[in-house]
Amino acid sequence: MTMSPASTDRKLGLVIDLDTCVGCHACVISCKEWNTGGYGAPLSDRNAYGAGTDGAFLNRVHMFEAKDETGPAQVVHFPKSCLHCEDAPCVTVCPTGASYKRQEDGIVLVNEDACIGCGLCAWACPYGAREMDVTAGVMKKCTLCVDRIYNENIPEVDRIPSCVRTCPAGARHFGDLGDENSDVSILVADRGGFDLMPELGTKPVNKYLPPRPKADRIEDKLDEPFSLAALAQPETRGFLGWLDRALERI
Amino acid sequence: MHPAPSVILFTVASGLGFGMMALIGFGFGPAGPVAGPITCLVALALAGLGLLASTFHLGNPQRFLLAFTQWRSSWLSREGVVSVALMSVFFLYAALWAWTGAPSRPLGLISSALALLAVFCTAMIYGQLKTVPRWSTPFTPAMFLGSALGGGVIAVALADTLAGRTAPIGTGVALLAASAMSYAYRRAAAGITLKSAGSSPESATGLGALGRVRLLEPPHSQPNYLLKEMVFTVGRKHAEKLALIAVVFGLFAPLFLFIVARDPAGYGLPALFGPLGLSLALLLHLGGALASRWLFFAEAEHVVGLYYGRR
């Protein structure tokens, strides 16, 4: 049914830490690996070994540069997948009911047996989260690894989305963003998590955490006297502190 | 946006067929018991051709019946439902006309209303997309309706001439209206950018607090589905010329031909000029409509381009 539910019991989603992400693309590969063999049609590639390679991915990592008037440019690695929006425009435009948002956990899914491959949902999505599998002729999108998170046949530690499980930097977090006491909700509140393109009114469930302010930048201290020792000087306490002070006095 | 030939053919051909139906249902066109129903069949064939073309770009067209189920939320589904309802009613209208020798006024008026609604639904498939700010205005349905009725006027006038009648000059107003709508859409769209709609690389990434944001590296070296489908930039440099061609050859020239060819004797021209002139008008109009519709897609910018540093 392509009417969006007015509200969902839970709001499962991802929180992506742009401060921590190192841009290694492990989540991209892990996502592709799991989902090409999991739920629905495989994520086909065309010309996989030559020029003009083309394939469907559910998660891609962009790299942006942000620069203000004075400071140095800052590079931000930016993973992007379906944000499982509360007001998902991709769901309501679907003519067949293939695209739907689940009442129980808010995951946006495609019933591939009902998808005619018209592509209108991909046009309606602001985030580029949906890609057509041109071989199967159906729309593919992030399922939040719905075939992992409830899967009792795999160890409990693996019952999280593949991208989250694999991230070596711990930059991806999974949980219920509808529960304000959940780890992910606390993380979002603490770190000032934000929505992508809030002006389009999609109300994304997934949140992004901003890069933390950089520690003292050398540019800010160029007019201070330079002291290598000061940079390396830890505060010493206890016996070593006493020894340090005693030696200073000699 | 990628201007898929199947979608352009769909919107132009079905628009023309629906435009004809709106006019015929209202009482325009040949009135005879043979010429009338034949004109109806031509309109049905054009609409059917358009709807058939719309299935060419589908990944799984065999499941098209499901597309009639989601009319409560989806304009694409509504378009399908209304089109099929219209074609059924209009076929009945044509069949009864051939059977009884006279058109049924109520069925005609229902057809007219459904035809206008069908064109509106077609336009709203695009007009509903907030992700393409240029389309997301009331000018989109206005332009589609103008185009459908403008084409319908020429096609119905051609049928009139072939049936030995003179089309009423007043219907030419639809061509003027179509030109005005086309101009209004273009003028409105020209003022709409992703930025004026409130979207930018900063809003897309949420990194505005750090300064100006630009793409450093795309996620992949080759174009993907998103770029092919939504960041189509080929031919935009010819946009102004194409737009001019679309209006001059697609609307003004056909209007001139319509005025002269609907009544060639009045201008001292041989009677043969009637069908020839209106056929030429129809061809020119179709060419212009195809160019205009191609531009409608090719010039439209999708917000997803912001993630790729491209528009």
Interface residues (C-beta under 8 A of the other chain):
Chain A: M1 T2 M3 S4 L18 V28 G52 T53 D54 G55 A56 F57 R60 V61 H62 M63 F64 E65 A66 K67 D68 E69 G71 Q74 V75 V76 F78 K80 P89 V91 T92 V93 C94 P95 T96 G97 A98 A114 C115 I116 G117 C118 G119 L120 A122 W123 A124 C125 P126 Y127 G128 E131 M132 D133 V134 A136 G137 V138 M139 F194 D195 L196 M197 P198 E199 L200 G201 Y208 P210 P211
Chain B: M1 H57 L58 G59 N60 P61 R63 F64 L66 A67 F68 T69 Q70 R72 S73 S74 W75 L76 S77 G80 I125 Q128 L129 K130 T131 V132 A197 G198 S199 P201 S203 A204 T205 G206 L207 A209 L210 G211 R212 V213 R214 L215 L216 E217 P218 P219 H220 S221 Q222 P223 N224 Y225 L226 E229 M230 H302 V303 V304 Y307 Y308
